Amino acid sequence: METFYIVRILFLTSLAFIFAIAWTPLLTHFLYKYKMGKNIRSSGATPVFTQLHAAKAGTPVMGGLLIWVTVLIFSLLFYYLSKFFSWQILDDLNFLSRSQTLLPLGALVASALVGMVDDWLDVKGKGVLGGGGLKVRHRLMIYSGIAAVGAWWFYYKLGWDFLHIPFYGNLQLGWSYILIFILVIVATAFSVNETDGLDGLAGGVLMTCFSAFGVIAFVQGKYDLATFCGVIVGALLSFLWFNIHPARFFMGDTGSMSLGVTLGVIAMLTNSALILPIIGFIFVIESASVIIQLLSKKLRGKKIFLSSPIHHHFEAIGWSEPKIVMRFWIIAQICAAIGLFVFLLDKTF
């Protein structure tokens, strides 16, 4: 039986890649036709970033549509085909289930729509100081709301109020589980968003993370969730085909924020939230660099990094963009391997 699920995951991952590649010209035509190009801030608040990325102005955002729309189509297509036709193969390919994939799919789409609005506001020059899209506090409120719905689902519908601590066991949290859930989702979403700053960086790291959590879901017997992760990986691979330097389009908030939310939901659904910082270590150091930079400027009146997040610091000291991205990918893959090692070792105790 496990062999069948492995075949299904590999087949749908490959099919998602091919399908996404096939409809990319339509997306590219739309983004360029309606001038959905990135605005590079020149207010003087981020002089290093502006200087380093001035040439990227006008490159379309909203490339994340390629990812989440592909995942949505695959999820709904095989579900409804299995309902309308009594073919066993269609039933076997359906991976949309209430217990495993309905919540992460809903979180993906809901947060992607919010991110798309944010991208549109940014492109059209609306929002903070005439640009920048939604304010941070607005994003925080919206994504906290999405996370709260997920927390409610877990706590009241699934009866979950525990957090697994590796090599210790499950810790009962009671109602505070809701707060932990919201914290994990919001922190992951914003961390992924901070990482989305170089061509291929966020996409490559996310691909590694979803692959790792696909393995975790598979080991736990959550085969639909593992397949869901596989479809995301396939769509991400197609996105990376066009996003590697020099990028044809950028992921945008509709991609980075939604995939961050979804990654956090999957970490909670597999009860592996404490493994997430290991597997997603790149996201941790990216967010940490931003926090450290802000605290240093506020408390000391000067910066620690030439620019933050930290990938921009490496740009500023002369590293080429592909060198930074490739090295971050390598770190992400090593961290994913360590995270899987911890997960599997924990299961033996």
C-alpha positions in Angstrom: 0.0 0.0 0.0 2.8 2.4 0.8 4.3 1.8 -2.6 1.0 3.0 -4.2 1.1 6.2 -2.2 4.8 6.8 -3.1 3.8 6.4 -6.8 0.8 8.8 -6.4 3.0 11.4 -4.7 5.7 11.2 -7.4 3.1 11.2 -10.2 1.1 14.2 -9.0 4.3 16.1 -8.1 5.5 15.7 -11.7 2.1 16.4 -13.2 1.8 19.6 -11.1 5.2 20.7 -12.5 4.1 20.0 -16.1 0.7 21.7 -15.7 2.2 24.8 -14.1 4.8 25.1 -16.8 2.1 24.8 -19.4 0.0 27.7 -18.1 2.9 30.0 -17.2 2.7 31.8 -20.6 -0.9 32.8 -19.7 0.1 34.1 -16.3 3.1 36.0 -17.7 1.0 37.6 -20.4 -1.5 38.8 -17.8 1.1 40.2 -15.5 2.9 42.1 -18.2 -0.2 43.2 -20.0 -1.7 44.8 -16.9 1.7 46.2 -15.8 1.8 44.3 -12.5 5.4 45.4 -12.0 7.3 45.7 -8.7 7.9 49.2 -7.2 11.3 49.8 -5.7 11.0 52.1 -2.8 13.0 55.3 -3.1 11.9 57.2 -0.1 15.4 57.1 1.4 14.4 54.8 4.2 16.2 51.8 2.6 19.1 53.3 0.6 21.2 50.1 0.3 18.2 48.0 -0.8 17.2 50.7 -3.4 20.6 50.8 -4.9 21.0 47.1 -5.1 17.6 46.4 -6.6 16.9 49.4 -8.7 17.3 47.4 -11.9 14.5 45.0 -10.8 11.8 47.7 -10.9 9.0 46.8 -13.2 9.5 43.0 -12.9 6.0 41.5 -12.3 4.9 40.4 -8.9 2.1 37.9 -8.2 4.1 35.0 -9.6 2.8 33.1 -6.5 -0.4 32.7 -8.4 1.4 30.0 -10.4 1.8 28.0 -7.2 -1.4 28.2 -5.3 -3.8 28.2 -8.3 -2.1 25.0 -9.5 -2.5 23.4 -6.1 -6.2 24.6 -5.9 -7.0 23.2 -9.3 -5.4 19.8 -8.6 -7.1 19.6 -5.2 -10.6 20.3 -6.6 -10.2 18.6 -10.0 -9.4 15.1 -8.7 -11.9 15.5 -5.8 -14.9 16.3 -8.2 -13.8 13.9 -10.9 -13.8 11.1 -8.3 -17.4 12.2 -7.3 -18.7 12.4 -10.9 -17.0 9.3 -12.3 -16.9 5.9 -10.7 -13.4 5.2 -11.9 -11.1 3.7 -9.2 -8.1 5.6 -10.6 -9.7 9.0 -10.0 -10.7 8.0 -6.5 -7.1 6.9 -5.9 -5.7 10.2 -7.2 -8.0 12.3 -5.0 -6.1 13.7 -2.0 -8.6 16.3 -0.7 -9.8 15.0 2.7 -11.5 16.8 5.6 -9.1 15.4 8.2 -5.8 16.1 6.4 -5.9 18.6 3.5 -9.0 20.7 3.7 -7.6 23.1 6.4 -4.2 23.7 4.8 -5.9 24.2 1.4 -8.3 26.7 2.9 -5.5 28.5 4.7 -3.5 28.6 1.4 -6.2 30.1 -0.6 -7.5 32.6 2.0 -4.1 34.0 2.8 -3.1 34.0 -1.0 -6.2 36.2 -1.7 -5.1 38.6 1.0 -1.6 38.6 -0.3 -2.9 39.3 -3.8 -4.7 42.3 -2.6 -1.5 43.5 -0.9 0.4 43.0 -4.1 -2.2 44.9 -6.1 -2.1 47.8 -3.7 1.7 47.9 -3.9 1.7 47.9 -7.7 -0.9 50.6 -7.9 0.9 52.8 -5.5 -1.6 52.6 -2.7 -1.0 52.1 1.0 1.8 53.3 3.2 3.4 56.6 2.0 1.8 56.1 -1.4 3.1 52.6 -1.8 4.0 49.4 0.0 0.6 47.8 0.1 -1.0 46.9 3.5 0.5 48.2 6.6 2.3 45.7 8.9 -0.4 45.9 11.6 -3.1 45.2 9.0 -1.2 42.2 7.8 -0.8 41.1 11.4 -4.5 41.4 12.1 -5.6 39.6 8.9 -3.2 36.7 9.3 -3.9 36.4 13.0 -7.5 36.1 12.0 -6.8 33.3 9.5 -4.6 31.6 12.1 -7.4 31.9 14.7 -9.8 30.1 12.4 -7.2 27.3 12.1 -6.7 27.2 15.8 -10.4 27.0 16.4 -10.6 24.1 14.0 -7.8 22.2 15.7 -9.0 22.9 19.3 -12.8 22.5 19.0 -13.2 20.3 15.9 -10.2 18.0 16.1 -9.9 18.2 19.9 -6.2 19.1 19.8 -4.7 20.9 22.8 -1.2 19.3 22.9 2.2 20.1 21.5 4.8 17.4 20.9 8.2 18.0 22.4 10.9 15.8 20.8 12.3 13.1 23.2 9.7 14.1 25.8 6.2 13.5 24.5 3.0 15.5 24.2 2.5 18.4 26.4 -1.1 19.3 27.3 -1.6 23.1 26.8 -5.3 23.5 27.2 -6.7 26.7 25.8 -3.2 28.2 25.4 -2.8 25.9 22.5 -4.8 28.4 20.5 -2.2 31.1 21.2 0.7 28.8 20.3 -1.1 27.9 17.1 -1.6 31.6 16.1 2.0 32.4 17.0 3.4 29.6 14.9 1.3 30.5 11.8 1.9 34.3 11.9 5.7 33.9 12.7 6.1 31.4 9.8 4.2 33.6 7.4 6.2 36.7 8.1 9.5 34.9 8.2 8.9 33.4 4.7 7.9 36.9 3.5 11.2 38.4 4.8 13.1 35.6 3.0 11.4 36.5 -0.4 14.0 39.1 -1.4 16.3 37.5 -4.0 15.6 35.6 -7.2 14.8 32.0 -6.3 15.6 32.3 -2.6 12.3 31.8 -0.9 11.1 29.4 -3.6 14.1 27.1 -3.2 13.9 27.1 0.6 10.2 26.5 0.6 10.6 23.6 -1.8 13.0 22.0 0.7 10.7 22.6 3.6 7.6 21.2 2.0 9.6 18.2 0.8 10.7 17.6 4.4 7.2 17.9 5.8 5.9 15.7 3.1 8.3 13.0 4.4 7.1 13.6 7.9 3.4 13.4 6.9 4.2 10.2 5.0 5.9 8.5 7.9 2.9 9.4 10.1 0.6 7.8 7.6 -1.0 11.1 6.5 -0.7 10.2 2.8 -3.2 12.8 1.6 -1.2 15.5 3.3 2.1 14.1 2.0 0.6 14.2 -1.5 -0.6 17.8 -0.9 3.0 18.7 0.0 4.2 17.0 -3.2 1.8 19.0 -5.4 3.1 22.2 -3.8 6.7 21.1 -4.5 5.8 20.4 -8.1 4.3 23.9 -8.5 7.2 25.4 -6.7 9.7 23.7 -9.1 7.8 25.2 -12.1 7.9 28.6 -10.4 11.6 28.3 -9.8 12.2 27.6 -13.5 11.1 31.2 -14.2 12.2 32.8 -10.9 15.9 31.9 -10.9 18.2 34.8 -11.6 17.3 36.9 -13.5 13.7 36.4 -12.5 10.9 36.5 -15.1 8.5 37.4 -12.2 8.5 37.5 -8.4 6.5 35.4 -6.0 4.9 38.4 -4.3 2.9 38.3 -1.1 0.2 36.2 -2.7 2.9 33.4 -2.8 5.2 34.0 0.2 2.6 34.8 2.8 0.2 32.1 1.8 2.9 29.4 1.6 4.3 30.6 5.0 0.8 30.2 6.5 0.4 26.8 4.9 3.8 25.6 6.1 2.9 26.6 9.6 -0.5 24.8 9.4 1.2 21.6 8.1 3.7 21.8 11.0 0.8 21.9 13.5 -1.1 19.2 11.6 1.8 16.9 11.9 2.4 18.0 15.5 5.9 19.0 14.5 5.9 22.7 15.4 9.2 22.4 17.3 10.8 20.7 14.3 9.8 23.6 12.1 12.6 26.0 13.3 15.2 23.4 12.4 13.8 22.5 9.0 13.1 26.2 8.3 16.3 27.5 9.9 16.8 30.0 7.0 13.5 31.6 7.8 14.6 31.9 11.5 17.8 33.7 10.7 16.2 36.0 8.2 13.6 37.1 10.7 16.2 37.3 13.5 18.3 39.6 11.4 15.4 42.0 10.9 14.6 42.0 14.6 18.2 42.5 15.7 18.6 45.3 13.2 15.5 47.1 14.4 16.4 46.7 18.1 19.9 47.9 17.4 18.8 51.0 15.6 16.2 51.8 18.3 18.5 51.1 21.3 21.9 52.0 20.0 21.1 54.4 17.2 23.1 52.4 14.6 22.8 49.3 12.4 24.5 46.0 12.8 24.0 44.8 9.2 24.5 47.0 6.2 20.9 46.0 5.2 18.4 43.6 6.5 17.2 40.8 6.1 20.6 39.3 6.2 20.6 38.2 2.5 20.7 41.9 1.6 23.7 42.4 3.9 25.6 39.7 2.0 24.6 41.6 -1.2 25.9 44.8 0.2 29.4 43.3 1.0 29.8 42.1 -2.5 28.3 38.6 -2.8 26.6 37.9 -6.1 22.9 37.2 -5.9 23.2 33.6 -7.2 26.0 32.8 -4.7 23.8 33.9 -1.8 20.8 32.0 -3.1 22.7 28.8 -3.7 24.4 28.9 -0.3 21.2 29.5 1.4 19.6 26.6 -0.5 22.5 24.3 0.7 22.0 25.4 4.3 18.2 24.8 4.0 18.8 21.3 2.7 21.3 20.4 5.5 18.8 21.8 8.1 16.0 19.8 6.6 18.1 16.7 6.8 18.9 17.5 10.5 15.2 18.2 11.2 14.2 14.8 9.6 16.9 13.1 11.6 15.5 14.6 14.9 12.0 13.6 13.9 12.9 10.0 13.0 15.1 9.6 16.0 12.3 10.9 18.3 10.0 8.2 16.8 12.3 5.5 17.9 12.0 6.5 21.6 
